[in-house]
């Protein structure tokens, strides 16, 4: 290939990347820009002000919804990491036995199953006349269960691929030296798959914070999560307050992602260096 | 078979069940969770789809329930399914040929499948070259580029759809209209929002990361020496692409397409917000029957049919999709 053709290709690649990133980011940028408007219209910049951020602070309904979403998100993410990791260990480490095909299918299906179907099925479970007294009907617990089921599928896929990648010699050596399996798991396996666990927790947390359909179907009047409230407000007329909210979310998420990325890269480097030293020493 | 009978294996010592191997307990947790919160609910959907709608809480009469008169001995349990909901869907299929038939559910199914297919196609067309170029960029920048794909996905999905409402707004204050008017390209604001184009843009925007990540995970593993060899042997770029890159990335394409197509069939929030509710989606029908119409058996029957329609794509996804590696990139 000629040099000119290569150059042309490289510019083509850059242009395509730039175009798609513009497609992804222009809407978000617009949200951020118009959050600083002093006017009432969400698509016009009538002077700059922080009035919508102040309004955000004084909005009790929104504050309650944010708090509830954070709680459900944290609880669901934690439960999803436990359930998802157990599922991943079963799938990646145990000898396939009876029913493992069904198990593998069930473990990933919530990831793709349309949310409205999963939501409906869980509503039927939680409102079933025989189960309602036990499970407590619709409400925060129901939302937590729904989010855990959905997020555990993502966590199990993440952790599974990490488990398959990792050097099994480490685990086998420990087992050969007489370490009980549970200890091998917590002392050897968990530190190695820790990045996947952290990534899984963060992904689960954001999925839960973001979910509208499941939360809306399973909520009762006392359990309005943030997306349910935002959806209701989108239908009732828009105010730049929503833009301010979006800006806050974007900033918080960006910082969290950057920090998590940095921390994990550093941990990875340190572990690699330690391994190197151990192998040479 | 050897002539000698094999020595009997020593019988494993019997243990009380609470001392079963740890393995059993590890498997127990996810099994129990999935059976209780994933499989059982689906059994209930089938059960409710065979129920009779009723003005009660919950609003259906289970096919297993028996009318019981005061003072009479309880009747033995029986199974009396009510096929009314499925019959309504069947009647629509029978009405298909009749012009002017209403076909609420069939039309909604058609709209949803068409929208999901179009979304998948657009995501693939945009996402494939995109994922390819990320996979071929320098190793240090790859991570950053991927993170930039994930970042919008981590901010609220409703707010991103809301952003498009502002961009596409059909009045003079819509951002695209403002820009085009200011540039003098148009004289009057364009009707951009509340049509199928707006819905498609919103869908592609929201589902693109689900296509890009599995594709990237697949394409990054592609051995570039194969393409170099093809080039050295005189293959044109297009030939090399069709005979090497495409077959090798097939699993990524399948995984990405299914990750977009299957959930997109049930999607109704984006069509509702950007399409103005003009085009009816099957997810919306379930939502309406479940909510305002209080016809849970019908909602359940539609859900059952939807799952049956999606079983083939789900099996394809499960068997041939490059799932594991795809989602492993989803983390930061």
Interface residues (C-beta under 8 A of the other chain):
Chain A: X1 X13 X14 X16 X17 X20 X21 X23 X24 X25 X26 X27 X28 X30 X31 X34 X41 X42 X43 X44 X82 X83 X84 X86 X87 X89 X90 X94 X103 X104 X105 X106 X107 X108 X109 X110 X111 X112 X113 X114 X115 X116 X117 X118 X120 X121 X122 X123 X124 X125 X127 X128 X129 X145 X146 X148 X149 X152 X154 X156 X157 X158 X160 X161 X162 X164 X181 X182 X195 X196 X198 X199 X200 X202 X203 X206 X209 X210 X212 X213 X217 X226 X227 X230 X231 X234 X238 X242 X245 X246 X249 X250 X253 X254 X257 X260 X261 X264
Chain B: X22 X23 X26 X27 X29 X30 X31 X33 X34 X37 X38 X39 X40 X41 X42 X44 X45 X48 X57 X58 X126 X129 X130 X133 X134 X136 X137 X143 X145 X147 X148 X149 X150 X151 X152 X154 X155 X156 X157 X158 X159 X160 X162 X163 X164 X165 X166 X167 X169 X173 X174 X175 X178 X205 X208 X231 X258 X259 X262 X263 X265 X266 X267 X268 X269 X273 X283 X286 X287 X290 X296 X299 X300 X303 X306 X307 X310 X314 X317 X318 X323 X324 X325 X326 X327 X328 X330 X331 X332
